Amino acid sequence: MQSPNTRPGRLGRPPRLSREAILVAAQRVLDEEGAEYLSMRRLARELSSTPMALYHHVRDKDELLMLLLDAYVRRIPRPDFPDHPRERVVAGAQALHDILEDCPWGVEVLASDRFVSTSATWIVESIVDALVLCGLSPGDAVYAYRVIWCCLVGELTARPFRARTTPSADERRRGLEAVIDGLLSQNTA
């Protein structure tokens, strides 16, 4: 028999929602329907819940997408970057491109400048550190990274609207190298 001074655990029905359940359902909607169809209202229907209940677990759709992007990036093995700083910049930019190419909705979230994927900071740090090793000041290295970022975002966001074919990996690499070499050449001027 239970003592009157001991309380059983929480009474009532167990919570149906968790952040993990929300993320799994949101990923399913993204995979099956695309980012344009993911909304808090759509997600609530998927979970047989209300939109308001979701807000107890995530702030808004942007935070939800950032959490999904972080989870995605955590699953990606980190590549071995070359020792030469310039080649490390190119490899880091290519790795960032490849990650975002496989996760097109991530470009929109990161391009908003309101959120930073904590799981992807290693790529940014690798590129900026390599730019500093190439001789740029820390401030110039951050500027150069932002230029590289804008080139990548531009290429990835324009891709669906192009009537012509997408550049090959070699063409994209040559373009990326031209941008990086141009940024690095400003250091010697």
N, CA, C and O of each residue as an XYZ file, in Angstrom:
756
protein
N       0.844     -1.176      0.000
C       0.000      0.000      0.000
C       0.885      1.233      0.000
O       1.939      1.262      0.635
N       0.441      2.241     -0.718
C       1.217      3.464     -0.873
C       0.992      4.372      0.324
O      -0.139      4.541      0.780
N       2.061      4.951      0.825
C       1.965      5.874      1.949
C       1.299      7.166      1.488
O       1.489      7.573      0.342
N       0.518      7.826      2.356
C      -0.138      9.065      1.969
C       0.850     10.199      1.686
O       0.486     11.174      1.029
N       2.072     10.092      2.163
C       3.063     11.146      1.945
C       3.804     11.014      0.616
O       4.499     11.944      0.209
N       3.670      9.887     -0.060
C       4.356      9.721     -1.349
C       3.390     10.030     -2.471
O       2.224      9.638     -2.440
N       3.885     10.721     -3.437
C       3.075     11.086     -4.607
C       3.502     10.256     -5.791
O       4.694     10.065     -6.032
N       2.541      9.769     -6.521
C       2.929      9.088     -7.756
C       3.462     10.123     -8.742
O       3.373     11.326     -8.496
N       4.011      9.655     -9.847
C       4.506     10.565    -10.888
C       3.397     11.447    -11.417
O       2.302     11.493    -10.857
N       3.675     12.116    -12.448
C       2.729     13.044    -13.059
C       1.402     12.357    -13.362
O       1.363     11.234    -13.866
N       0.342     13.045    -13.048
C      -0.985     12.519    -13.325
C      -1.456     12.997    -14.686
O      -0.914     13.958    -15.232
N      -2.445     12.344    -15.228
C      -2.983     12.757    -16.519
C      -2.287     12.026    -17.650
O      -1.433     11.166    -17.438
N      -2.676     12.392    -18.839
C      -2.095     11.697    -19.982
C      -0.665     12.175    -20.231
O      -0.338     13.333    -19.969
N       0.171     11.295    -20.730
C       1.560     11.686    -21.004
C       1.602     12.664    -22.171
O       0.718     12.654    -23.028
N       2.618     13.499    -22.205
C       2.718     14.445    -23.317
C       2.869     13.684    -24.631
O       3.604     12.699    -24.711
N       2.162     14.156    -25.664
C       2.225     13.509    -26.978
C       3.343     14.086    -27.815
O       3.851     13.422    -28.719
N       3.726     15.295    -27.528
C       4.727     15.967    -28.346
C       6.051     16.053    -27.622
O       6.112     16.180    -26.399
N       7.079     15.982    -28.387
C       8.430     16.258    -27.899
C       9.159     16.956    -29.035
O       8.728     16.905    -30.187
N      10.244     17.596    -28.707
C      11.028     18.253    -29.756
C      11.474     17.229    -30.791
O      11.442     17.495    -31.992
N      11.890     16.057    -30.318
C      12.351     15.019    -31.231
C      11.237     14.580    -32.179
O      11.475     14.434    -33.378
N      10.034     14.369    -31.667
C       8.905     13.972    -32.514
C       8.586     15.055    -33.540
O       8.248     14.753    -34.685
N       8.695     16.301    -33.130
C       8.445     17.424    -34.039
C       9.493     17.446    -35.148
O       9.164     17.653    -36.316
N      10.757     17.232    -34.779
C      11.830     17.232    -35.780
C      11.675     16.085    -36.774
O      11.892     16.265    -37.972
N      11.305     14.920    -36.283
C      11.115     13.766    -37.177
C       9.980     14.050    -38.155
O      10.113     13.794    -39.352
N       8.871     14.574    -37.655
C       7.726     14.874    -38.524
C       8.071     15.983    -39.517
O       7.693     15.910    -40.686
N       8.780     17.000    -39.060
C       9.164     18.099    -39.950
C      10.094     17.599    -41.038
O       9.962     18.010    -42.191
N      11.026     16.730    -40.707
C      11.929     16.171    -41.715
C      11.147     15.358    -42.736
O      11.448     15.402    -43.929
N      10.151     14.623    -42.277
C       9.311     13.839    -43.183
C       8.571     14.759    -44.169
O       8.508     14.470    -45.364
N       8.012     15.866    -43.661
C       7.326     16.817    -44.542
C       8.308     17.420    -45.541
O       7.996     17.539    -46.726
N       9.499     17.801    -45.064
C      10.517     18.354    -45.972
C      10.882     17.362    -47.064
O      10.953     17.719    -48.240
N      11.111     16.124    -46.675
C      11.535     15.105    -47.640
C      10.442     14.785    -48.653
O      10.720     14.603    -49.838
N       9.208     14.718    -48.186
C       8.114     14.290    -49.054
C       7.470     15.429    -49.843
O       6.989     15.217    -50.956
N       7.459     16.640    -49.272
C       6.711     17.727    -49.897
C       7.551     18.959    -50.213
O       7.184     19.742    -51.090
N       8.659     19.145    -49.522
C       9.510     20.304    -49.751
C       9.298     21.396    -48.721
O       8.281     21.432    -48.028
N      10.275     22.286    -48.631
C      10.270     23.342    -47.610
C       9.104     24.301    -47.765
O       8.605     24.834    -46.775
N       8.666     24.526    -48.993
C       7.584     25.486    -49.194
C       6.275     25.004    -48.565
O       5.377     25.812    -48.323
N       6.154     23.711    -48.299
C       4.931     23.173    -47.694
C       5.052     22.974    -46.183
O       4.081     22.601    -45.524
N       6.225     23.219    -45.645
C       6.397     23.073    -44.200
C       5.961     24.358    -43.508
O       6.554     25.417    -43.713
N       4.947     24.258    -42.709
C       4.494     25.371    -41.874
C       4.139     24.780    -40.519
O       3.992     23.565    -40.384
N       4.003     25.625    -39.538
C       3.638     25.132    -38.217
C       2.232     24.517    -38.265
O       1.959     23.525    -37.589
N       1.372     25.096    -39.046
C       0.010     24.560    -39.191
C       0.049     23.182    -39.862
O      -0.625     22.253    -39.417
N       0.842     23.054    -40.937
C       0.965     21.773    -41.638
C       1.583     20.728    -40.724
O       1.141     19.580    -40.705
N       2.591     21.114    -39.972
C       3.263     20.204    -39.058
C       2.318     19.761    -37.937
O       2.328     18.596    -37.540
N       1.522     20.671    -37.439
C       0.543     20.327    -36.392
C      -0.426     19.268    -36.911
O      -0.755     18.323    -36.193
N      -0.884     19.420    -38.153
C      -1.777     18.407    -38.740
C      -1.076     17.054    -38.816
O      -1.667     16.018    -38.513
N       0.172     17.077    -39.219
C       0.957     15.845    -39.329
C       1.043     15.131    -37.977
O       1.045     13.902    -37.918
N       1.114     15.901    -36.905
C       1.261     15.352    -35.560
C      -0.066     15.217    -34.818
O      -0.088     14.870    -33.637
N      -1.167     15.491    -35.508
C      -2.502     15.470    -34.876
C      -2.509     16.337    -33.622
O      -2.931     15.913    -32.546
N      -2.034     17.545    -33.795
C      -1.915     18.475    -32.686
C      -2.403     19.843    -33.136
O      -3.061     19.974    -34.168
N      -2.073     20.854    -32.351
C      -2.394     22.227    -32.716
C      -1.099     22.988    -32.929
O      -0.078     22.640    -32.335
N      -1.117     24.021    -33.767
C       0.102     24.811    -33.958
C       0.626     25.378    -32.625
O       1.834     25.422    -32.396
N      -0.294     25.807    -31.755
C       0.137     26.399    -30.491
C       0.936     25.410    -29.645
O       1.867     25.807    -28.944
N       0.579     24.127    -29.705
C       1.309     23.125    -28.927
C       2.758     23.006    -29.399
O       3.649     22.710    -28.603
N       2.994     23.235    -30.686
C       4.355     23.150    -31.217
C       5.252     24.242    -30.645
O       6.450     24.043    -30.447
N       4.650     25.392    -30.386
C       5.435     26.536    -29.908
C       5.962     26.340    -28.487
O       6.765     27.144    -28.013
N       5.528     25.299    -27.813
C       6.106     24.970    -26.504
C       7.462     24.286    -26.674
O       8.235     24.172    -25.723
N       7.738     23.835    -27.895
C       8.971     23.086    -28.163
C       9.929     23.800    -29.099
O      11.143     23.634    -28.978
N       9.411     24.590    -30.030
C      10.246     25.371    -30.944
C       9.653     26.764    -31.077
O       8.434     26.938    -31.057
N      10.528     27.757    -31.212
C      10.087     29.160    -31.247
C       9.258     29.481    -32.484
O       8.219     30.136    -32.399
N       9.739     29.004    -33.651
C       9.061     29.307    -34.908
C       9.634     28.407    -36.001
O      10.488     27.561    -35.736
N       9.164     28.596    -37.215
C       9.617     27.764    -38.325
C      11.115     27.929    -38.564
O      11.799     26.955    -38.877
N      11.633     29.144    -38.421
C      13.070     29.356    -38.631
C      13.899     28.538    -37.647
O      14.884     27.910    -38.035
N      13.502     28.543    -36.374
C      14.243     27.746    -35.399
C      14.112     26.255    -35.721
O      15.079     25.503    -35.595
N      12.941     25.840    -36.128
C      12.718     24.445    -36.514
C      13.664     24.052    -37.648
O      14.305     23.003    -37.586
N      13.751     24.888    -38.679
C      14.648     24.597    -39.799
C      16.108     24.596    -39.361
O      16.899     23.784    -39.842
N      16.470     25.495    -38.456
C      17.849     25.526    -37.968
C      18.169     24.251    -37.195
O      19.257     23.695    -37.340
N      17.238     23.789    -36.385
C      17.445     22.538    -35.650
C      17.600     21.361    -36.618
O      18.433     20.480    -36.404
N      16.797     21.354    -37.677
C      16.905     20.301    -38.684
C      18.239     20.378    -39.423
O      18.863     19.354    -39.699
N      18.671     21.594    -39.738
C      19.951     21.773    -40.418
C      21.102     21.323    -39.521
O      22.023     20.651    -39.984
N      21.052     21.686    -38.258
C      22.096     21.241    -37.320
C      22.154     19.721    -37.249
O      23.236     19.135    -37.271
N      20.992     19.084    -37.163
C      20.949     17.624    -37.111
C      21.532     17.023    -38.389
O      22.252     16.025    -38.342
N      21.218     17.635    -39.525
C      21.735     17.166    -40.807
C      23.264     17.277    -40.845
O      23.948     16.327    -41.225
N      23.788     18.423    -40.457
C      25.236     18.653    -40.520
C      25.975     17.741    -39.540
O      27.078     17.283    -39.840
N      25.390     17.474    -38.384
C      26.044     16.576    -37.415
C      26.239     15.166    -37.983
O      27.159     14.460    -37.572
N      25.393     14.758    -38.908
C      25.503     13.410    -39.491
C      26.581     13.328    -40.578
O      26.954     12.230    -40.991
N      27.072     14.452    -41.033
C      28.048     14.465    -42.124
C      29.458     14.301    -41.550
O      29.855     15.056    -40.662
N      30.207     13.331    -42.046
C      31.585     13.194    -41.559
C      32.435     14.382    -42.018
O      32.286     14.866    -43.140
N      33.301     14.831    -41.162
C      34.183     15.950    -41.512
C      35.267     15.467    -42.471
O      35.937     14.467    -42.216
N      35.428     16.187    -43.570
C      36.468     15.767    -44.528
C      37.857     16.113    -44.008
O      38.022     16.991    -43.162
N      38.831     15.416    -44.523
C      40.224     15.763    -44.236
C      40.610     16.873    -45.199
O      40.658     16.663    -46.411
N      40.886     18.056    -44.657
C      41.253     19.181    -45.494
C      42.743     19.140    -45.790
O      43.530     18.678    -44.964
N      43.139     19.627    -46.977
C      44.562     19.660    -47.329
C      45.358     20.549    -46.368
O      44.798     21.411    -45.691
N      46.654     20.325    -46.324
C      47.517     21.121    -45.452
C      47.747     22.531    -45.999
O      47.836     23.491    -45.233
N      47.843     22.654    -47.327
C      48.117     23.960    -47.922
C      46.916     24.876    -47.687
O      45.788     24.502    -48.008
N      47.143     26.083    -47.126
C      46.025     26.964    -46.766
C      45.083     27.311    -47.918
O      43.866     27.298    -47.734
N      45.621     27.621    -49.108
C      44.745     27.970    -50.231
C      43.870     26.789    -50.607
O      42.673     26.944    -50.845
N      44.472     25.609    -50.659
C      43.702     24.409    -50.992
C      42.674     24.099    -49.902
O      41.599     23.573    -50.191
N      43.004     24.425    -48.653
C      42.055     24.233    -47.561
C      40.844     25.160    -47.722
O      39.715     24.766    -47.429
N      41.083     26.387    -48.186
C      39.975     27.316    -48.445
C      39.064     26.738    -49.526
O      37.843     26.721    -49.374
N      39.662     26.266    -50.612
C      38.887     25.697    -51.719
C      38.111     24.466    -51.241
O      36.925     24.327    -51.541
N      38.770     23.579    -50.503
C      38.116     22.361    -50.026
C      36.990     22.681    -49.045
O      35.933     22.052    -49.083
N      37.215     23.656    -48.172
C      36.169     24.053    -47.225
C      34.971     24.652    -47.937
O      33.827     24.347    -47.598
N      35.223     25.502    -48.921
C      34.122     26.101    -49.683
C      33.363     25.031    -50.458
O      32.137     25.080    -50.555
N      34.091     24.066    -51.009
C      33.434     22.975    -51.738
C      32.604     22.118    -50.785
O      31.499     21.700    -51.133
N      33.127     21.853    -49.585
C      32.369     21.073    -48.597
C      31.089     21.805    -48.206
O      30.028     21.191    -48.093
N      31.191     23.114    -47.999
C      30.010     23.909    -47.664
C      28.997     23.866    -48.806
O      27.799     23.712    -48.570
N      29.473     24.000    -50.028
C      28.594     23.921    -51.199
C      27.877     22.569    -51.234
O      26.663     22.510    -51.424
N      28.628     21.496    -51.049
C      28.047     20.156    -51.141
C      26.990     19.925    -50.064
O      25.951     19.320    -50.328
N      27.255     20.403    -48.864
C      26.283     20.266    -47.775
C      24.996     20.994    -48.133
O      23.903     20.448    -47.986
N      25.129     22.218    -48.599
C      23.940     23.022    -48.908
C      23.238     22.541    -50.177
O      22.024     22.697    -50.310
N      23.980     21.966    -51.095
C      23.364     21.430    -52.306
C      22.424     20.276    -51.959
O      21.366     20.127    -52.571
N      22.810     19.469    -50.985
C      21.983     18.345    -50.556
C      20.867     18.767    -49.601
O      19.997     17.966    -49.261
N      20.899     20.010    -49.178
C      19.927     20.522    -48.207
C      19.493     21.922    -48.647
O      19.803     22.903    -47.971
N      18.775     22.026    -49.779
C      18.496     23.341    -50.364
C      17.715     24.284    -49.460
O      17.892     25.499    -49.549
N      16.875     23.767    -48.610
C      16.139     24.644    -47.697
C      17.070     25.266    -46.660
O      16.738     26.289    -46.061
N      18.227     24.656    -46.446
C      19.201     25.209    -45.499
C      19.786     26.523    -45.974
O      20.135     27.380    -45.162
N      19.897     26.688    -47.293
C      20.430     27.934    -47.859
C      19.552     29.103    -47.436
O      20.053     30.137    -46.994
N      18.243     28.934    -47.574
C      17.304     30.004    -47.216
C      17.425     30.380    -45.741
O      17.418     31.560    -45.391
N      17.536     29.377    -44.887
C      17.627     29.635    -43.449
C      18.921     30.373    -43.126
O      18.902     31.381    -42.420
N      20.037     29.881    -43.635
C      21.327     30.501    -43.319
C      21.497     31.853    -43.989
O      22.156     32.736    -43.440
N      20.917     32.028    -45.156
C      21.048     33.301    -45.872
C      20.294     34.425    -45.171
O      20.544     35.598    -45.451
N      19.390     34.094    -44.278
C      18.630     35.135    -43.579
C      19.505     35.922    -42.607
O      19.118     37.003    -42.165
N      20.677     35.392    -42.271
C      21.615     36.032    -41.333
C      21.067     36.158    -39.915
O      21.686     36.805    -39.071
N      19.920     35.552    -39.645
C      19.386     35.603    -38.287
C      19.831     34.402    -37.472
O      19.761     34.422    -36.243
N      20.283     33.368    -38.141
C      20.633     32.142    -37.452
C      21.994     31.658    -37.914
O      22.413     31.912    -39.044
N      22.674     30.959    -37.025
C      23.954     30.349    -37.334
C      23.843     28.884    -36.945
O      23.444     28.557    -35.827
N      24.192     28.022    -37.857
C      24.188     26.599    -37.558
C      25.428     26.284    -36.732
O      26.551     26.338    -37.232
N      25.213     25.956    -35.473
C      26.355     25.668    -34.601
C      27.111     24.430    -35.056
O      28.315     24.316    -34.827
N      26.413     23.506    -35.696
C      27.082     22.292    -36.172
C      27.957     22.541    -37.386
O      28.818     21.720    -37.702
N      27.756     23.655    -38.070
C      28.528     23.946    -39.277
C      29.642     24.959    -39.034
O      30.347     25.332    -39.972
N      29.812     25.405    -37.806
C      30.843     26.421    -37.555
C      32.246     25.907    -37.860
O      33.132     26.701    -38.176
N      32.465     24.604    -37.772
C      33.791     24.069    -38.069
C      34.195     24.366    -39.512
O      35.377     24.568    -39.790
N      33.234     24.395    -40.428
C      33.555     24.691    -41.826
C      33.973     26.156    -41.954
O      34.985     26.472    -42.579
N      33.185     27.034    -41.359
C      33.477     28.466    -41.404
C      34.841     28.728    -40.769
O      35.668     29.436    -41.342
N      35.075     28.158    -39.588
C      36.350     28.367    -38.898
C      37.519     27.847    -39.726
O      38.574     28.480    -39.771
N      37.345     26.716    -40.371
C      38.412     26.156    -41.191
C      38.759     27.092    -42.345
O      39.931     27.321    -42.643
N      37.717     27.632    -42.994
C      37.948     28.536    -44.127
C      38.603     29.826    -43.657
O      39.581     30.277    -44.254
N      38.077     30.421    -42.601
C      38.634     31.695    -42.104
C      40.063     31.493    -41.616
O      40.935     32.310    -41.913
N      40.320     30.412    -40.865
C      41.689     30.140    -40.396
C      42.653     29.966    -41.573
O      43.777     30.467    -41.537
N      42.213     29.258    -42.612
C      43.074     29.056    -43.784
C      43.334     30.377    -44.506
O      44.437     30.609    -45.000
N      42.321     31.242    -44.566
C      42.511     32.562    -45.188
C      43.532     33.392    -44.409
O      44.331     34.117    -45.002
N      43.504     33.284    -43.088
C      44.504     33.983    -42.266
C      45.892     33.408    -42.541
O      46.865     34.154    -42.649
N      45.983     32.076    -42.656
C      47.272     31.459    -42.980
C      47.775     31.856    -44.363
O      48.976     31.818    -44.633
N      46.844     32.238    -45.238
C      47.220     32.728    -46.574
C      47.727     34.165    -46.519
O      48.181     34.699    -47.531
N      47.656     34.793    -45.349
C      48.193     36.138    -45.198
C      47.164     37.228    -44.982
O      47.538     38.390    -44.820
N      45.889     36.901    -44.974
C      44.878     37.937    -44.743
C      44.774     38.255    -43.249
O      45.005     37.391    -42.403
N      44.433     39.478    -42.944
C      44.167     39.835    -41.554
C      42.883     39.121    -41.136
O      42.107     38.717    -42.001
N      42.638     38.955    -39.844
C      41.385     38.318    -39.418
C      40.144     39.023    -39.988
O      39.194     38.359    -40.403
N      40.146     40.354    -40.009
C      39.007     41.087    -40.557
C      38.837     40.843    -42.046
O      37.720     40.652    -42.527
N      39.961     40.851    -42.785
C      39.899     40.580    -44.224
C      39.509     39.130    -44.502
O      38.835     38.846    -45.492
N      39.936     38.208    -43.624
C      39.577     36.797    -43.792
C      38.065     36.603    -43.625
O      37.449     35.834    -44.363
N      37.480     37.295    -42.667
C      36.027     37.202    -42.477
C      35.317     37.805    -43.690
O      34.331     37.251    -44.175
N      35.822     38.938    -44.175
C      35.243     39.546    -45.380
C      35.342     38.582    -46.561
O      34.373     38.402    -47.299
N      36.500     37.966    -46.740
C      36.696     37.030    -47.852
C      35.747     35.837    -47.715
O      35.176     35.377    -48.704
N      35.583     35.342    -46.490
C      34.639     34.244    -46.283
C      33.236     34.668    -46.707
O      32.530     33.901    -47.362
N      32.828     35.876    -46.342
C      31.477     36.338    -46.691
C      31.302     36.450    -48.208
O      30.224     36.172    -48.733
N      32.357     36.856    -48.906
C      32.287     36.902    -50.377
C      32.121     35.485    -50.932
O      31.288     35.254    -51.808
N      32.907     34.547    -50.427
C      32.798     33.148    -50.859
C      31.387     32.628    -50.563
O      30.769     31.976    -51.404
N      30.889     32.926    -49.360
C      29.534     32.513    -48.964
C      28.498     33.063    -49.947
O      27.610     32.334    -50.388
N      28.613     34.340    -50.287
C      27.646     34.951    -51.215
C      27.710     34.300    -52.590
O      26.679     34.122    -53.238
N      28.911     33.942    -53.041
C      29.046     33.238    -54.325
C      28.351     31.880    -54.265
O      27.639     31.500    -55.195
N      28.558     31.154    -53.175
C      27.931     29.837    -53.035
C      26.414     29.960    -52.980
O      25.700     29.221    -53.658
N      25.923     30.896    -52.172
C      24.474     31.087    -52.046
C      23.883     31.508    -53.383
O      22.817     31.029    -53.771
N      24.563     32.391    -54.084
C      24.077     32.825    -55.393
C      23.977     31.668    -56.368
O      22.977     31.525    -57.071
N      25.005     30.850    -56.410
C      24.994     29.703    -57.328
C      23.884     28.729    -56.965
O      23.183     28.234    -57.847
N      23.718     28.450    -55.686
C      22.716     27.469    -55.263
C      21.287     27.984    -55.394
O      20.386     27.216    -55.731
N      21.067     29.257    -55.136
C      19.695     29.770    -55.223
C      19.285     30.052    -56.665
O      18.097     30.003    -56.987
N      20.246     30.344    -57.534
C      19.918     30.611    -58.936
C      19.721     29.322    -59.733
O      19.069     29.331    -60.777
N      20.268     28.247    -59.257
C      20.247     26.981    -59.996
C      18.846     26.555    -60.449
O      18.687     26.195    -61.615
N      17.833     26.579    -59.594
C      16.514     26.110    -60.052
C      15.888     26.983    -61.138
O      14.982     26.536    -61.841
N      16.357     28.215    -61.283
C      15.748     29.148    -62.226
C      16.478     29.209    -63.562
O      16.044     29.904    -64.481
N      17.576     28.490    -63.668
C      18.358     28.519    -64.897
C      17.697     27.698    -65.979
O      17.232     26.584    -65.739
N      17.661     28.264    -67.180
C      17.141     27.519    -68.324
C      18.226     26.601    -68.884
O      17.945     25.543    -69.447
N      19.480     27.040    -68.710
C      20.598     26.242    -69.212
C      21.050     25.247    -68.158
O      20.502     25.190    -67.057
N      22.032     24.485    -68.507
C      22.503     23.443    -67.598
C      23.287     24.038    -66.440
O      23.809     25.150    -66.522
N      23.352     23.292    -65.394
C      24.115     23.660    -64.212
C      25.597     23.459    -64.504
O      25.958     22.515    -65.207
N      26.466     24.328    -63.979
C      27.902     24.143    -64.226
C      28.375     22.794    -63.680
O      27.861     22.297    -62.678
N      29.348     22.224    -64.349
C      29.923     20.968    -63.867
C      30.715     21.252    -62.596
O      30.983     22.406    -62.258
N      31.082     20.192    -61.907
C      31.873     20.340    -60.688
C      33.207     21.017    -61.004
O      33.688     21.834    -60.218
N      33.806     20.682    -62.152
C      35.079     21.305    -62.533
C      34.899     22.801    -62.817
O      35.715     23.621    -62.397
N      33.828     23.147    -63.531
C      33.566     24.562    -63.819
C      33.312     25.336    -62.523
O      33.801     26.453    -62.354
N      32.550     24.737    -61.617
C      32.262     25.396    -60.348
C      33.554     25.574    -59.540
O      33.768     26.619    -58.926
N      34.405     24.556    -59.545
C      35.670     24.655    -58.812
C      36.557     25.752    -59.407
O      37.161     26.531    -58.670
N      36.636     25.810    -60.740
C      37.441     26.863    -61.375
C      36.918     28.241    -61.005
O      37.703     29.145    -60.719
N      35.611     28.412    -61.006
C      35.024     29.693    -60.622
C      35.328     30.032    -59.171
O      35.665     31.170    -58.845
N      35.204     29.035    -58.303
C      35.490     29.232    -56.883
C      36.961     29.586    -56.676
O      37.285     30.476    -55.890
N      37.837     28.896    -57.375
C      39.269     29.193    -57.274
C      39.566     30.604    -57.777
O      40.409     31.292    -57.201
N      38.895     31.048    -58.833
C      39.112     32.405    -59.351
C      38.708     33.446    -58.310
O      39.406     34.442    -58.121
N      37.586     33.215    -57.640
C      37.146     34.139    -56.596
C      38.149     34.151    -55.445
O      38.535     35.216    -54.964
N      38.565     32.971    -55.009
C      39.522     32.869    -53.891
C      40.855     33.497    -54.268
O      41.430     34.242    -53.474
N      41.356     33.210    -55.464
C      42.626     33.806    -55.900
C      42.505     35.323    -55.989
O      43.443     36.041    -55.640
N      41.362     35.814    -56.451
C      41.169     37.268    -56.502
C      41.174     37.889    -55.115
O      41.752     38.957    -54.916
N      40.541     37.236    -54.164
C      40.523     37.732    -52.787
C      41.922     37.711    -52.182
O      42.324     38.657    -51.503
N      42.663     36.632    -52.429
C      44.007     36.515    -51.878
C      44.981     37.477    -52.534
O      45.919     37.944    -51.888
N      44.771     37.780    -53.808
C      45.682     38.689    -54.516
C      45.588     40.108    -53.973
O      46.547     40.873    -54.078
N      44.468     40.462    -53.406
C      44.314     41.810    -52.835
C      45.225     42.001    -51.631
O      45.542     43.132    -51.263
N      45.643     40.907    -51.023
C      46.535     40.990    -49.867
C      47.939     41.414    -50.272
O      48.655     42.019    -49.474
N      48.345     41.103    -51.512
C      49.709     41.420    -51.947
C      49.796     42.768    -52.655
O      50.887     43.247    -52.965
N      48.636     43.374    -52.909
C      48.645     44.635    -53.637
C      49.066     45.789    -52.761
O      49.125     46.927    -53.226
